[in-house]
Amino acid sequence: MHVLICGGAGYIGSHMVKLLAEQGYTVTIFDNLSTGHREAVKWGTLVQGDLLDIVALDALFKSNQFDAVMHFSAKSLVGESVEKPALYYLNNVIGSYNLLEQMRLHDVDKFVFSSTAATFGNPQTATIDEGHPQVPINPYGRTKLAVEYILGDYAQAYGLRSVSLRYFNAAGADPSGMIGESHDPETHLIPNVLKAVLGAGSNLRIFGDDYDTADGTCIRDYIHVNDLCEAHLLALKYMDKQDGAQAYNLGNGKGFSVLEVLNAAMSVVGKKIPYEIVERRPGDPATLVANSQLVTEQLNWKPVFTQIDEIISTAWNWHNNSTF
Ligand code: UFG
């Protein structure tokens, strides 16, 4: 089976490439390398190109017979999306549309889409299940929700099979240490904490300690990148027997505050990590925790990395020896 991985040189995409290659799939990676890394492509065949380049996409689909497509290519920073919505609508919506049109033209009918908890907006319940209203509060979330709508309509009209996976906070790295998270600039909590230990980033700042949570810092549901990738593999197999457009929330179902993450990191690295409390970061909801019962029931998905210190350990293993 030949799978096209758009964004396969990026953080989550590269872990997916590794898993599929290990499972015996043929993998082609299409990536413009704007945020991905050539060094992260250790399996499969890399085709450097952009989803906005229809000629390149057409050539890619003409020269390969893909059985399925996984789509990890996106702009994904909430703050940046508020400042540059045009960039987000162009990359995330038009890019996805171009890809889906090529699939339609070339009769490829299985699609796994990287969606996000940001499609829900401010939570109205303690944990967020698939029935929670989707009212995104930033352009990033709206671009991802727009693609979810497209997938629903394409399923109905053209029979496209799809699974949208709404990630909560992707974290950790493959335990092999061969690939991991590498963004520039880095905005995510766990890498920033670990870079502060290594003296590789700026000093650690915690964005607000006056939220309505037990310790005043934001609570998030951290999910290991390999567990996310397992869900993609299950989704791929599920579409063999299931048509329509499905969507699932992916998290561990347990929230950790920023200070709890910091404490767990201190015990993993065995050092005190200095930090300062600064202003709240615009657009951060106080709490985001998934209810992932549906994906457990329907896809038989079960996360392996359920402890925050295990997740941080794999990230530490990567950051301590990272090669890109
Ligand atoms: N935080 C800090 N200091 C930092 C970095 C983050 O205090 O240096 C805080 C944030 O304010 C937030 C928490 O740590 O409260 C987690 O922040 P991240 O940036 O790691 O992750 P987000 O929850 O903001 O965003 C992630 C993805 C988004 C996605 C969102 C959906 O990166 O793409 O989850 O839940 F939209």
Residues whose N, C-alpha, C, O or C-beta is under 5 A from the ligand:
A	BS01	UFG	S76 T116 A117 A118 Y167 F168 N169 T187 H188 L189 N192 R205 I206 F207 C218 R220 V258 R281 D284 L288
